Amino acid sequence: MKIIKKLSQIFLILIFFTSCKTSLKKDTPIINLEENINANTDSEKKRMEIKFSCGDDRISEYLNDGWIILKEDSQEKICTWKSIPATKDCDMEKDKGCKITTPDKIGEEKIYLLEKKF
C-alpha cells in the first residue's frame, strides 16, 4: 500500500514538472526594437476624417496645411427644421401635441478622409 502511495506521488510530481517544462520551452522570437522604431518614424502618417455640412466647407485650410485627400464622400443632410401646425385649428403655443416638426432646409454634408506625412 505504501508503494502505491509513493508511486502515485511520484507520478503526480512528474506530470507537474512535464507540464511546466513545456510552457517554459516556448521560443519567443527576438525582435530588434531599434530597427522597427526607426522604420516607423520615417514613414509615420496620420489620418483624419472631417465633416463639413450645410455649405460650411473649410477644406482649403487643411490642404494648405499639407493634408492630402484620400477619399471624398457627400450625402444629403437636413440643415434646419421648422414647426408647423398639424391641423388648421391647432394653436402651437397652447397645445404642444399638435405641432409637427419638418425639415426646412436640406443641404449637403461632405466627408473627407485626409492623410498627412510627418
N, C-alpha and C positions, 0 to 999 in steps of 0.2 A: 504494500500500500504506500509505503514511504517512497518507493522507487517511482511509482506512478505520479505522485505529487511533484517529485523532483523533475521528472521528465516533462510534465505539463508546465512547470515554471520555466524550465529551460526553453521549451518550445515557444511560450509566450514572449520571453525575452528576445529570442531570435526573430520572431515576427516583428516585434517592435523595432529592433535595430535595422532590419532589412527595409522596413517601410521608411524609416528616417533616412537611410542611406540613399535611396532612390531620389528623394526630394532634394538632397544636398548635391547630387551629382549633375543636376541640370546645368548645362553650359549656357551662359549668357554671353551674347556677342559683345565684343569690346568696341565701343563707339568712340571715335575721335571727335570729341565735342568741339574742339577748337576749329577744326576744318568746317564742321557744319555751321557754326556760328558765323564764320567769315562768309560762307556761301550764301547764307540767308540775308545778311546785311547788305550784300552787293545788289541783290535783286529784290529788295523789300518793296512791296507795293501795298497801297491802301485802297480799299474800295468803299464806296459810299452810295447810298440810294437817297435821292432827294425828290420831293414832290412840289410842284407849283400848280395852283388851281385858280380858276376864275380870272384869267388874264394877268396874274402876277407871275411873270417869267423873268427870273434873275439869273439865268444860266450863264450869261456872259461873265458875271463876276467869278464864277468857278473856272470857266475856260481861261480867263486872263490869269488866274492863279496857278495854272499848269495842269488842271484836271482834264482828262480825256473821256469823252462819252463812249461807253461800251455798248449801251443799249438804251433806246428811247421808246417809250410807250405812251399812249394817250387814251383816255377814256372819258366818257361823259359824266359830269358831276353837277349836282344841284348846288347853286351858289347861295341863293336866298329863298326863304319861304314866306308865304303870305297866308293870312287867315281870312276865310270868307264865311258868311252865314250859310247854314245848311238849308234853311227854308226862308221864305220871304218874311215870315212873322218873327224870326229869330232876332233877339236882342243880345248880341255877343257880350255886352258889358254885364248884363244881369244873369244870363244863363250860359255858363261856360260849356255846357254839354252840347250845344248846338253849333259850336264853332268847328269848322273843318280847316285843317292846315294843308295847303297845296304848294307845290313848287312854284316859285315866282320867276327866277332867272336860272337858266341852265347854261353851264359853261363847260370848259374842258379842263381836265386835270392831266398834267404831263408828269410822267415818272421817268427819271434819268438814273442810270447806273453809271457811276463815274469811277475812274481809276487814276491814281497818281503814283509815280515812282519817286522813291526817296533815296 
